Amino acid sequence: MEIWINPACSKCRSALRLLDEEGASYTVRRYLDDVPSEQEIREVLQRLGLEPWDIARTQEAIAGELGMKGWPKDADSRARWIAALSAHPRLIQRPIITADDGTTVVARTDEAVRAALGR
């Protein structure tokens, strides 16, 4: 299991705490330092069953600078969104857990963390 985190994020710290309480084995990826490639983002989106705009933090300052709120949310714009997420990883919603069984969740709640654990 891998968890993408920003250590400054309270939701990330909560998810890590719950994983530890449950005795889960996991690898931490500080995605601001170890930036996901566009291909990795596509793979995570496929596993999540989401589109890039679904995991974009459009309230971030960089999103405003890029004008993302006005970007189309359609198939033709998908690559643009993915490129922006990879170029500016702060835009990626967090934490994201990718479990060994293929379960992948945006783990912003305890329930989502438990879903990744299969509980």
Secondary structure, 3 states (H helix, E strand, C coil): CEEEECCCCHHHHHHHHHHHHCCCCCEEEECCCCCCCHHHHHHHHHHHCCCHHHCECCCCHHHHHHCHHHCCCCHHHHHHHHHHHHHCHHHECCCEEECCCCCEEECCCHHHHHHHHCC
